Amino acid sequence: METMQFLANAILGAGAWVLTYVGLPIEPALMLGALMTLDFCSGIGRAHALREQITSRRMKSGIASKLLLLFIPLAVALAAKGLGQDWGYLVSFCVSAMILSELYSFISNIYAMKTGDDLPELDVIKMLGKHIRTALERLMDIQNK
């Protein structure tokens, strides 16, 4: 048990160090985490209301997916730091888009519980990919001049 506590504290400490190092503001990251938790819980409620099977495998997959989503703005911030670029606007955009996506997903789950119908999906990953690609193309244009 002590080993698990040590590992959890080490991961938490490393995460806090990385957030500080790359300059990611903590408050939006906490809000994103809170909305992800609300979305996860409402997703379980949605599945129950629509009589969909709730399995531990599906829940683990959902948690892993949400955790990986948290790494997107972190990866953008690390890449910017590594390239010596100020991509604060892009990191903020990533976090903001993800916050809005989680809010939409939460509302969509509540809507499905009340009506039995799903709202259309919102593909935030595709949208973020397009914006990151545009930033990279601009960087390549500047370096090629």
Disulfide bonds with the S-S distance in Angstrom:
none
